[in-house]
Every structure is written in structure tokens, then in C-alpha cells.
Amino acid sequence: MTKLHDLYYDAGQSPWLDNLRRGWLTGGELARWVERGVRGITSNPTIFQKAMSGSDEYDDQLRGLVSGDASVEDLYWDMAVSDIEAALAVLRPVHDESGGVDGFVSIEVAPDLAHDSDGTVAAARDLHDRIAEPNLYVKVPATAAGVEAIRALVSEGRNINVTLIFGLDRYEEVMEAYLSGLEACDGDLSRITSVASFFVSRVDTEVDRRLEAIGGDAALALRGKAAVAQAQLAYGRFLATFSGPRWQALADRGAHVQRPLWASTSTKNPDYADTLYVDTLVGPDTVNTMPESTLDAFDDHGSLTRSVDADLGAAAATLTAISEVGVDLDDVSRTLEEQGVSTFAKSFDELISAIGDKAESLRSGSPAS
């Protein structure tokens, strides 16, 4: 047993791995992570961009695909789906053992659909139908259009990982979309699950930048505190939303809570503890998806103490203080959402370009670069 096992069995939080690459699947590394206690996998366009562009692990599959007339985007989806399907097989025992709560692998719709509700719904349906495994999560960004898509997809009984949540107001909208989607579903609610991916460290990066621009002791003393405080308040709203008569009516039909998933939990600022965004957000009915370095750090010296709702009053006071020194937290959320969508779109475009170049080299008989 490792501390990752303890995080789940003793503290009620599921540790997931925020990375995926072909070599981990073929070399057994992913299976070893599961043995160490990892209970799910998240991926995104940036992760696939690094995996596919930064190695030759996909060349054999690509060589077999370029003989047809598929588009470059089709080639990408063929390779990404192959990775997801292999990872789903590795995680399926976790899914079965957990009664369908864990063991999920996530794949994201194309980033250019972030502001296209109908396109997102169609793409998510296509991925669910194409892969058709019970432990698949399709990731949908929590843009305004994405929230509309989430409601529609949940009403159809589809499992969704809502990603790119940066603020409390949008998080409320995401939970409402999940609840109203469940209420509109006439199927078996016990077969529907969802996570809401609340991004953490990027909040500190942006708020700290603004605090440093403001300057002064009061502002500078608040650096490194916004992200944890906001995530802790998000957990408080989760507890409030998934209780009471409205939720109980759905729970009586077999519904699962939409678990908060703490994302972007690697520490970006080297002055902060390497497990800052894990130790401070431990609590039941949550997920923390971490890159391998953060998983290793937590397994070595992380804390298992329930912390996510230890002092919600202090968390609220922290955000109030940050607002009072001049940081507009609503603008921070909007900025980070725009940046998140843009970053994934840029990674996707770069990946498609790299695959296109490699495919052309293979078609022409030149060595793949």
C-alpha cells in the first residue's frame, strides 16, 4: 500500500494521473501507476501534443494510416482513440471494483468547439459512440456554450468531465447543468457520473501577477493564497448543492454526486511547497489529478489530513482581502478561461501541423522527423 492508496481509502479522495503517452501503455508504466494507487487518467490537447510531437512512439501506427485518404485531423483522432482505448482497458478493473465511480479515462473534444454548443454535443456523442466503454469521460470545457452542452449530454445519460473551471460563479452554472440534465434524463441515473474540473494553480499564477503589480505589504502578503481559498469555497458550494430536497429526489433515483476534480495541481512557483495544491484540498468525494512528479512528491511527503473544508470562513476572508486590495477575481476567471481555451487550441493546431508534416514524410518515403 502507498500513500496514494491511503488518500483514497482513508481520506476519500481519488488520485488520478494527469498525463498519458503511448510508451506508458506499451511498456507497462501505466499499469504500474495503477498498482501504486492511481485511479483514473486525464488527458488534454497539450498532453497529446507533447506525447505525439515529442517522440517516435506513434510512427508505426501513423505509417499504417497514411496509405488512405484520411485528413490529418482524422489521423490524430485515430491515434488518440487508440491510446484512450488502451488506457481504458488498464483502468477497467478499478472501474468495476469501485462500482463505476473511478477508473475513468478522459478525452477532450476539439478545442475549436469551445464556443459551439451544438458542435460540442455532436462531438461528444461521436466520441462516446466510437469508444463505447463505460469508463470513458468526454471532456467538455466550462465555457458558456459548454455549459449548455453539458446539460444536454447529461440528459442523454453520457458521462462528462467538465474542464477549465476557474471561478465560483461558473462552477455554480456547471453544477446546475448537471442537476438539470439528470432531472431531464428518463434513463437509469445510477449509470451517469461526472466530475467538475476546477483548475487551481493557474489561479495563483494570475492573481500573484496582479498582486505584484499592485505592490505594497498588504497585497504581497496575499500571494499564493487565492487558488486554495477559491477551491475550498468551491467545495463548500459542492456540499450545499448536493444536499437538500432537490438533490435527495435525484439520489433516490440512483444519481451520483458530480465530484469536484482539482486540476492544474502541480506547483508552478518554486517558492511554494510541491504538494501545496494537494495537501490543502484533501476531502471526501473529490478527485485530484496530478502529473507524475506531483504524485511522486505526495507519495513521499504529502498530508492525508482532511483540509478542504477545515476553515471555509478563513477561505472567504482571503478572497475578500484579495478583492479589497484591487484584484478583480471575476476578471481573473474570465482571463484564465480565455487563456485555457487558447492554450489548448494552440497545442492542437501545433499537433495537427506536426502530424501533417510527419504524414507527408511517410507518404513520400522520407524518414519521419
VOKOL-64029 format. One record per residue (C-alpha): residue number from 1; x, y, z. Coordinates in pm, 1 decimal, padded with zeros to 6 digits. Example, Ala and Ser with C-alpha at 12.3 -4.5 7.8 and 13.67 -1.06 7.14 Angstrom:
! residues 2
+-----+----------+----------+----------+
:  nr :        X :        Y :        Z :
+-----+----------+----------+----------+
:   1 :  01230.0 : -00450.0 :  00780.0 :
:   2 :  01367.0 : -00106.0 :  00714.0 :
+-----+----------+----------+----------+
//
This chain:
! residues 369
+-----+----------+----------+----------+
:  nr :        X :        Y :        Z :
+-----+----------+----------+----------+
:   1 :  00000.0 :  00000.0 :  00000.0 :
:   2 :  00118.4 :  00351.0 : -00081.7 :
:   3 :  00009.7 :  00693.4 :  00037.5 :
:   4 : -00192.1 :  00717.2 : -00284.0 :
:   5 : -00395.5 :  00419.3 : -00165.3 :
:   6 : -00432.8 :  00586.5 :  00174.9 :
:   7 : -00556.2 :  00906.2 :  00009.2 :
:   8 : -00847.1 :  00711.7 : -00134.8 :
:   9 : -00926.6 :  00460.2 :  00137.2 :
:  10 : -00864.7 :  00684.0 :  00439.3 :
:  11 : -00941.7 :  01034.1 :  00308.9 :
:  12 : -01197.4 :  00962.4 :  00034.3 :
:  13 : -01007.1 :  01139.6 : -00242.5 :
:  14 : -00920.2 :  00966.1 : -00569.4 :
:  15 : -00569.5 :  01033.1 : -00706.0 :
:  16 : -00565.5 :  01045.3 : -01085.1 :
:  17 : -00275.8 :  01081.4 : -01326.4 :
:  18 : -00277.4 :  01391.7 : -01545.0 :
:  19 : -00073.6 :  01253.6 : -01833.8 :
:  20 : -00084.4 :  00984.4 : -02099.9 :
:  21 :  00166.7 :  00864.9 : -02354.6 :
:  22 :  00199.8 :  00565.6 : -02582.9 :
:  23 :  00518.7 :  00434.3 : -02419.7 :
:  24 :  00344.9 :  00406.3 : -02082.2 :
:  25 :  00085.5 :  00181.1 : -02239.9 :
:  26 :  00324.5 : -00042.4 : -02430.7 :
:  27 :  00589.1 : -00050.9 : -02157.4 :
:  28 :  00362.4 : -00118.0 : -01860.1 :
:  29 :  00427.1 :  00213.2 : -01683.2 :
:  30 :  00058.3 :  00299.5 : -01667.5 :
:  31 : -00021.6 : -00036.7 : -01512.3 :
:  32 :  00246.6 :  00028.3 : -01251.0 :
:  33 :  00088.2 :  00364.6 : -01167.2 :
:  34 : -00242.7 :  00189.3 : -01113.0 :
:  35 : -00070.3 : -00059.4 : -00884.3 :
:  36 :  00065.7 :  00237.4 : -00686.2 :
:  37 : -00286.1 :  00372.5 : -00636.3 :
:  38 : -00375.5 :  00584.5 : -00938.8 :
:  39 : -00749.8 :  00555.0 : -01003.1 :
:  40 : -00803.4 :  00749.6 : -01326.1 :
:  41 : -00637.8 :  00929.5 : -01617.1 :
:  42 : -00690.6 :  01275.5 : -01760.8 :
:  43 : -00564.4 :  01396.0 : -02096.0 :
:  44 : -00596.9 :  01717.3 : -02294.3 :
:  45 : -00472.4 :  01859.7 : -02625.9 :
:  46 : -00148.3 :  01983.8 : -02468.1 :
:  47 : -00072.3 :  01638.6 : -02325.1 :
:  48 : -00128.7 :  01474.3 : -02663.9 :
:  49 :  00074.6 :  01745.1 : -02835.5 :
:  50 :  00374.0 :  01669.0 : -02614.1 :
:  51 :  00330.0 :  01292.9 : -02647.6 :
:  52 :  00281.0 :  01273.5 : -03023.3 :
:  53 :  00517.2 :  01551.2 : -03132.6 :
:  54 :  00793.8 :  01471.9 : -02889.8 :
:  55 :  00859.1 :  01107.3 : -02972.7 :
:  56 :  00856.0 :  00843.5 : -03245.7 :
:  57 :  00620.8 :  00618.1 : -03048.1 :
:  58 :  00335.2 :  00683.4 : -03290.6 :
:  59 :  00527.4 :  00641.0 : -03615.4 :
:  60 :  00435.6 :  00277.0 : -03672.8 :
:  61 :  00063.4 :  00346.0 : -03636.4 :
:  62 :  00086.9 :  00661.0 : -03845.1 :
:  63 :  00272.4 :  00472.5 : -04116.6 :
:  64 : -00018.2 :  00231.8 : -04139.1 :
:  65 : -00273.5 :  00513.2 : -04150.8 :
:  66 : -00123.9 :  00742.3 : -04414.6 :
:  67 : -00187.8 :  00499.5 : -04700.2 :
:  68 : -00553.2 :  00606.1 : -04708.8 :
:  69 : -00711.0 :  00942.0 : -04778.8 :
:  70 : -00787.4 :  01038.3 : -04418.5 :
:  71 : -00745.8 :  01401.3 : -04315.0 :
:  72 : -00471.5 :  01498.5 : -04073.1 :
:  73 : -00731.8 :  01551.9 : -03800.3 :
:  74 : -00866.9 :  01202.1 : -03865.8 :
:  75 : -00514.0 :  01067.9 : -03821.3 :
:  76 : -00490.3 :  01246.3 : -03487.0 :
:  77 : -00820.0 :  01108.1 : -03362.4 :
:  78 : -00726.7 :  00755.5 : -03472.1 :
:  79 : -00406.2 :  00771.7 : -03269.5 :
:  80 : -00562.1 :  00944.5 : -02969.1 :
:  81 : -00851.1 :  00698.7 : -02957.0 :
:  82 : -00603.7 :  00408.0 : -02967.7 :
:  83 : -00429.3 :  00546.3 : -02659.0 :
:  84 : -00755.5 :  00610.2 : -02477.8 :
:  85 : -00887.6 :  00260.6 : -02553.1 :
:  86 : -00567.1 :  00101.3 : -02424.7 :
:  87 : -00578.9 :  00312.6 : -02108.1 :
:  88 : -00945.3 :  00227.3 : -02056.5 :
:  89 : -00853.7 : -00142.5 : -02054.9 :
:  90 : -00586.6 : -00084.0 : -01789.7 :
:  91 : -00827.4 :  00114.0 : -01569.5 :
:  92 : -01132.4 : -00107.0 : -01622.8 :
:  93 : -01065.6 : -00324.0 : -01314.0 :
:  94 : -01058.5 : -00008.5 : -01099.8 :
:  95 : -01387.5 :  00099.9 : -01255.5 :
:  96 : -01551.5 : -00234.4 : -01184.0 :
:  97 : -01413.6 : -00260.6 : -00830.4 :
:  98 : -01535.0 :  00091.4 : -00746.1 :
:  99 : -01887.0 :  00027.9 : -00867.5 :
: 100 : -01841.5 :  00266.4 : -01158.6 :
: 101 : -01716.5 :  00562.9 : -00955.6 :
: 102 : -01348.2 :  00556.1 : -01055.8 :
: 103 : -01132.0 :  00401.7 : -01326.1 :
: 104 : -01215.4 :  00671.9 : -01580.5 :
: 105 : -01002.9 :  00793.4 : -01869.8 :
: 106 : -01080.0 :  01134.0 : -02020.2 :
: 107 : -01050.7 :  01258.6 : -02376.2 :
: 108 : -01138.1 :  01614.7 : -02476.0 :
: 109 : -01346.7 :  01738.7 : -02766.0 :
: 110 : -01159.9 :  01952.1 : -03021.3 :
: 111 : -01069.2 :  02292.8 : -02875.4 :
: 112 : -01222.5 :  02484.8 : -03165.3 :
: 113 : -01565.3 :  02376.8 : -03036.2 :
: 114 : -01530.4 :  02566.7 : -02706.8 :
: 115 : -01789.8 :  02825.9 : -02809.7 :
: 116 : -02007.9 :  02593.0 : -03018.6 :
: 117 : -02268.6 :  02418.9 : -02807.3 :
: 118 : -02423.7 :  02211.6 : -03086.0 :
: 119 : -02081.9 :  02114.0 : -03221.2 :
: 120 : -01968.7 :  02008.9 : -02874.1 :
: 121 : -02275.2 :  01790.7 : -02824.5 :
: 122 : -02221.8 :  01624.0 : -03162.6 :
: 123 : -01850.9 :  01567.0 : -03098.4 :
: 124 : -01910.5 :  01424.9 : -02751.1 :
: 125 : -02175.9 :  01188.2 : -02884.4 :
: 126 : -01937.0 :  01074.3 : -03155.7 :
: 127 : -01658.6 :  01001.2 : -02907.5 :
: 128 : -01890.8 :  00812.7 : -02671.9 :
: 129 : -02031.3 :  00609.9 : -02960.1 :
: 130 : -01690.2 :  00546.3 : -03114.3 :
: 131 : -01524.1 :  00428.2 : -02794.9 :
: 132 : -01836.3 :  00295.8 : -02616.7 :
: 133 : -01675.0 :  00199.3 : -02286.9 :
: 134 : -01840.1 :  00262.0 : -01950.5 :
: 135 : -01526.2 :  00419.9 : -01800.6 :
: 136 : -01485.5 :  00688.6 : -02066.5 :
: 137 : -01520.6 :  01055.3 : -01976.8 :
: 138 : -01553.3 :  01304.7 : -02259.1 :
: 139 : -01416.2 :  01641.6 : -02152.6 :
: 140 : -01624.5 :  01949.6 : -02227.2 :
: 141 : -01492.7 :  02297.7 : -02143.1 :
: 142 : -01695.4 :  02506.7 : -01898.7 :
: 143 : -01748.7 :  02796.1 : -02135.9 :
: 144 : -02098.4 :  02942.6 : -02165.1 :
: 145 : -02158.3 :  02723.2 : -02470.6 :
: 146 : -02005.5 :  02426.4 : -02291.4 :
: 147 : -02248.1 :  02459.2 : -02001.9 :
: 148 : -02539.3 :  02430.1 : -02244.9 :
: 149 : -02379.4 :  02120.3 : -02396.0 :
: 150 : -02324.8 :  01962.3 : -02054.9 :
: 151 : -02693.4 :  01982.6 : -01969.7 :
: 152 : -02788.2 :  01819.7 : -02299.1 :
: 153 : -02527.3 :  01544.8 : -02275.8 :
: 154 : -02609.6 :  01450.8 : -01916.6 :
: 155 : -02978.6 :  01434.7 : -02007.0 :
: 156 : -02878.9 :  01169.8 : -02265.5 :
: 157 : -02705.5 :  00965.5 : -01997.3 :
: 158 : -02347.6 :  01048.8 : -02102.8 :
: 159 : -02053.2 :  01067.8 : -01863.2 :
: 160 : -01884.0 :  01407.5 : -01879.9 :
: 161 : -01568.2 :  01558.8 : -01734.3 :
: 162 : -01633.1 :  01932.6 : -01723.0 :
: 163 : -01298.8 :  02106.5 : -01767.6 :
: 164 : -01148.9 :  02456.7 : -01749.1 :
: 165 : -01345.1 :  02583.2 : -01446.8 :
: 166 : -01171.6 :  02888.0 : -01298.9 :
: 167 : -01436.1 :  03067.1 : -01091.9 :
: 168 : -01711.4 :  03007.6 : -00839.4 :
: 169 : -01994.7 :  03153.8 : -01045.7 :
: 170 : -01916.9 :  02932.5 : -01343.9 :
: 171 : -01883.9 :  02634.3 : -01110.8 :
: 172 : -02239.2 :  02702.5 : -00986.6 :
: 173 : -02355.9 :  02700.2 : -01350.1 :
: 174 : -02179.3 :  02368.6 : -01410.5 :
: 175 : -02343.8 :  02203.1 : -01111.4 :
: 176 : -02682.2 :  02338.3 : -01218.7 :
: 177 : -02629.1 :  02198.4 : -01569.2 :
: 178 : -02553.3 :  01857.0 : -01419.1 :
: 179 : -02857.9 :  01861.3 : -01192.2 :
: 180 : -03097.2 :  01980.7 : -01461.1 :
: 181 : -02951.2 :  01726.6 : -01701.3 :
: 182 : -03019.0 :  01449.9 : -01451.7 :
: 183 : -03371.4 :  01576.2 : -01397.0 :
: 184 : -03434.6 :  01569.4 : -01772.7 :
: 185 : -03297.8 :  01216.8 : -01812.3 :
: 186 : -03555.8 :  00939.9 : -01818.8 :
: 187 : -03295.7 :  00663.5 : -01801.8 :
: 188 : -03106.3 :  00492.5 : -01519.7 :
: 189 : -02936.0 :  00771.6 : -01325.5 :
: 190 : -02708.3 :  00527.3 : -01147.1 :
: 191 : -02519.6 :  00479.9 : -01476.6 :
: 192 : -02434.6 :  00851.4 : -01506.8 :
: 193 : -02129.9 :  01008.1 : -01344.9 :
: 194 : -01949.0 :  01335.7 : -01385.8 :
: 195 : -01659.2 :  01534.3 : -01245.9 :
: 196 : -01617.2 :  01911.3 : -01244.8 :
: 197 : -01252.4 :  02001.5 : -01305.9 :
: 198 : -01173.2 :  02311.8 : -01103.1 :
: 199 : -00833.0 :  02449.7 : -01204.6 :
: 200 : -00615.7 :  02558.6 : -00915.1 :
: 201 : -00252.1 :  02662.6 : -00961.6 :
: 202 : -00321.8 :  02880.9 : -01263.8 :
: 203 : -00537.7 :  03098.3 : -01038.1 :
: 204 : -00240.5 :  03172.0 : -00815.2 :
: 205 : -00020.8 :  03243.3 : -01116.4 :
: 206 : -00261.9 :  03510.8 : -01244.6 :
: 207 : -00360.9 :  03654.9 : -00906.0 :
: 208 :  00000.8 :  03669.8 : -00788.5 :
: 209 :  00092.6 :  03859.7 : -01105.0 :
: 210 : -00176.2 :  04116.5 : -01028.0 :
: 211 : -00084.5 :  04138.9 : -00660.5 :
: 212 :  00277.9 :  04207.1 : -00750.6 :
: 213 :  00168.0 :  04479.1 : -00992.6 :
: 214 : -00035.4 :  04642.1 : -00713.6 :
: 215 :  00252.9 :  04616.0 : -00468.9 :
: 216 :  00261.4 :  04701.2 : -00102.1 :
: 217 :  00278.6 :  04478.0 :  00201.4 :
: 218 : -00093.4 :  04404.5 :  00215.9 :
: 219 : -00108.6 :  04284.9 : -00143.7 :
: 220 :  00219.0 :  04093.9 : -00142.1 :
: 221 :  00121.6 :  03908.4 :  00176.6 :
: 222 : -00169.2 :  03752.3 : -00013.2 :
: 223 :  00040.0 :  03582.4 : -00280.5 :
: 224 : -00010.1 :  03208.5 : -00307.6 :
: 225 : -00341.0 :  03210.2 : -00121.8 :
: 226 : -00611.8 :  03275.6 : -00381.1 :
: 227 : -00620.6 :  02937.9 : -00553.0 :
: 228 : -00659.1 :  02723.7 : -00243.3 :
: 229 : -00913.4 :  02959.0 : -00087.3 :
: 230 : -01128.2 :  02958.5 : -00400.9 :
: 231 : -01111.9 :  02580.6 : -00437.9 :
: 232 : -01206.0 :  02533.4 : -00073.9 :
: 233 : -01507.8 :  02760.0 : -00119.6 :
: 234 : -01597.9 :  02560.9 : -00430.7 :
: 235 : -01606.1 :  02250.8 : -00213.1 :
: 236 : -01837.8 :  02429.7 :  00027.9 :
: 237 : -02072.9 :  02504.1 : -00260.6 :
: 238 : -02049.8 :  02141.3 : -00369.5 :
: 239 : -02162.2 :  02026.9 : -00024.8 :
: 240 : -02451.1 :  02272.0 : -00028.9 :
: 241 : -02563.5 :  02180.9 : -00381.3 :
: 242 : -02557.8 :  01806.4 : -00331.3 :
: 243 : -02783.6 :  01808.8 : -00027.4 :
: 244 : -03141.1 :  01905.0 :  00042.8 :
: 245 : -03472.4 :  01801.7 : -00117.6 :
: 246 : -03380.3 :  01864.8 : -00481.1 :
: 247 : -03070.5 :  01650.3 : -00462.9 :
: 248 : -03237.7 :  01384.8 : -00248.8 :
: 249 : -03503.5 :  01332.8 : -00515.8 :
: 250 : -03227.5 :  01256.4 : -00766.5 :
: 251 : -03029.4 :  01045.7 : -00519.7 :
: 252 : -03341.9 :  00838.4 : -00461.4 :
: 253 : -03332.8 :  00760.8 : -00834.7 :
: 254 : -02970.9 :  00641.0 : -00801.8 :
: 255 : -02787.1 :  00960.4 : -00901.9 :
: 256 : -02421.4 :  01016.2 : -00814.7 :
: 257 : -02281.4 :  01347.6 : -00699.4 :
: 258 : -02069.9 :  01536.9 : -00950.7 :
: 259 : -01734.7 :  01518.0 : -00776.1 :
: 260 : -01505.3 :  01821.3 : -00772.4 :
: 261 : -01181.2 :  01738.1 : -00951.1 :
: 262 : -00881.8 :  01952.0 : -00857.9 :
: 263 : -00685.6 :  02010.3 : -01177.9 :
: 264 : -00367.0 :  02203.5 : -01251.9 :
: 265 : -00230.6 :  02095.3 : -00913.4 :
: 266 :  00139.0 :  02089.9 : -00990.3 :
: 267 :  00311.9 :  02381.8 : -00819.8 :
: 268 :  00422.1 :  02642.6 : -01072.6 :
: 269 :  00601.7 :  02875.4 : -00829.7 :
: 270 :  00918.6 :  02711.6 : -00691.5 :
: 271 :  00879.2 :  02916.5 : -00372.1 :
: 272 :  00565.3 :  02718.3 : -00286.4 :
: 273 :  00556.8 :  02363.3 : -00149.0 :
: 274 :  00548.5 :  02096.5 : -00419.2 :
: 275 :  00234.6 :  01942.8 : -00266.6 :
: 276 :  00059.8 :  02272.6 : -00186.4 :
: 277 : -00239.5 :  02203.5 : -00411.3 :
: 278 : -00284.8 :  01851.6 : -00279.6 :
: 279 : -00232.2 :  01884.4 :  00094.6 :
: 280 : -00475.0 :  02177.1 :  00122.1 :
: 281 : -00756.1 :  02015.9 : -00078.4 :
: 282 : -00795.0 :  01671.4 :  00078.7 :
: 283 : -01153.2 :  01566.6 :  00138.2 :
: 284 : -01418.1 :  01304.9 :  00058.4 :
: 285 : -01597.1 :  01279.3 : -00275.9 :
: 286 : -01316.7 :  01459.5 : -00459.3 :
: 287 : -01052.9 :  01381.0 : -00721.0 :
: 288 : -00705.3 :  01529.2 : -00756.4 :
: 289 : -00543.0 :  01475.3 : -01095.5 :
: 290 : -00167.2 :  01521.6 : -01080.9 :
: 291 :  00131.1 :  01489.6 : -01312.9 :
: 292 :  00370.9 :  01215.2 : -01219.8 :
: 293 :  00611.8 :  01448.7 : -01036.2 :
: 294 :  00336.2 :  01567.2 : -00802.6 :
: 295 :  00213.3 :  01211.6 : -00745.5 :
: 296 :  00567.3 :  01111.7 : -00650.6 :
: 297 :  00602.5 :  01411.2 : -00418.5 :
: 298 :  00271.9 :  01341.2 : -00246.7 :
: 299 :  00350.4 :  00973.2 : -00208.1 :
: 300 :  00677.4 :  01072.0 : -00042.8 :
: 301 :  00572.6 :  01351.4 :  00193.6 :
: 302 :  00210.1 :  01455.5 :  00136.2 :
: 303 : -00050.0 :  01503.6 :  00407.8 :
: 304 : -00364.6 :  01292.0 :  00446.5 :
: 305 : -00538.3 :  01531.3 :  00686.2 :
: 306 : -00883.6 :  01644.8 :  00574.2 :
: 307 : -00821.6 :  02006.5 :  00480.5 :
: 308 : -01057.1 :  02110.0 :  00201.1 :
: 309 : -01328.5 :  02237.0 :  00436.9 :
: 310 : -01128.4 :  02287.1 :  00754.9 :
: 311 : -01193.8 :  02664.7 :  00766.3 :
: 312 : -01425.6 :  02795.2 :  00495.8 :
: 313 : -01460.7 :  03122.9 :  00684.8 :
: 314 : -01088.9 :  03187.2 :  00651.7 :
: 315 : -01105.2 :  03099.1 :  00282.4 :
: 316 : -01383.3 :  03352.0 :  00227.4 :
: 317 : -01188.3 :  03616.7 :  00420.4 :
: 318 : -00885.4 :  03554.3 :  00200.0 :
: 319 : -01079.8 :  03617.5 : -00119.9 :
: 320 : -01236.4 :  03927.7 :  00034.8 :
: 321 : -00892.9 :  04061.2 :  00123.3 :
: 322 : -00765.4 :  03995.7 : -00229.0 :
: 323 : -01061.3 :  04184.3 : -00373.9 :
: 324 : -01011.9 :  04471.6 : -00131.5 :
: 325 : -00652.4 :  04531.6 : -00242.1 :
: 326 : -00773.7 :  04567.4 : -00600.4 :
: 327 : -00779.1 :  04226.4 : -00769.9 :
: 328 : -01095.4 :  04165.7 : -00973.0 :
: 329 : -01149.2 :  03793.3 : -00926.0 :
: 330 : -01428.3 :  03779.4 : -01184.5 :
: 331 : -01187.5 :  03922.5 : -01439.6 :
: 332 : -00925.2 :  03668.4 : -01330.4 :
: 333 : -01170.9 :  03388.1 : -01404.0 :
: 334 : -01261.4 :  03530.2 : -01745.0 :
: 335 : -00896.4 :  03580.7 : -01835.1 :
: 336 : -00797.7 :  03229.3 : -01733.4 :
: 337 : -01087.3 :  03073.0 : -01922.8 :
: 338 : -00985.8 :  03259.6 : -02238.8 :
: 339 : -00622.3 :  03161.6 : -02187.5 :
: 340 : -00714.6 :  02798.4 : -02122.3 :
: 341 : -00918.7 :  02768.6 : -02439.5 :
: 342 : -00646.3 :  02949.3 : -02637.6 :
: 343 : -00366.4 :  02732.4 : -02498.5 :
: 344 : -00543.9 :  02408.5 : -02585.8 :
: 345 : -00630.8 :  02540.8 : -02932.5 :
: 346 : -00267.8 :  02638.9 : -02992.3 :
: 347 : -00144.2 :  02295.6 : -02879.3 :
: 348 : -00399.6 :  02125.4 : -03102.4 :
: 349 : -00301.8 :  02335.2 : -03406.0 :
: 350 :  00067.6 :  02267.2 : -03347.5 :
: 351 : -00001.9 :  01896.6 : -03311.1 :
: 352 : -00207.8 :  01879.0 : -03630.2 :
: 353 :  00070.8 :  02060.6 : -03814.9 :
: 354 :  00335.1 :  01821.1 : -03679.2 :
: 355 :  00127.0 :  01515.3 : -03769.4 :
: 356 :  00071.5 :  01656.5 : -04117.2 :
: 357 :  00444.6 :  01705.6 : -04169.8 :
: 358 :  00523.2 :  01357.4 : -04044.2 :
: 359 :  00247.2 :  01201.4 : -04254.9 :
: 360 :  00378.0 :  01376.5 : -04567.5 :
: 361 :  00728.7 :  01248.1 : -04497.2 :
: 362 :  00597.8 :  00894.7 : -04459.6 :
: 363 :  00391.7 :  00918.2 : -04778.9 :
: 364 :  00692.4 :  01044.5 : -04974.3 :
: 365 :  00920.8 :  00778.7 : -04834.8 :
: 366 :  01137.4 :  01027.3 : -04648.2 :
: 367 :  01239.6 :  00947.5 : -04287.8 :
: 368 :  00978.1 :  01071.0 : -04037.5 :
: 369 :  01106.1 :  01359.4 : -03829.8 :
+-----+----------+----------+----------+
//
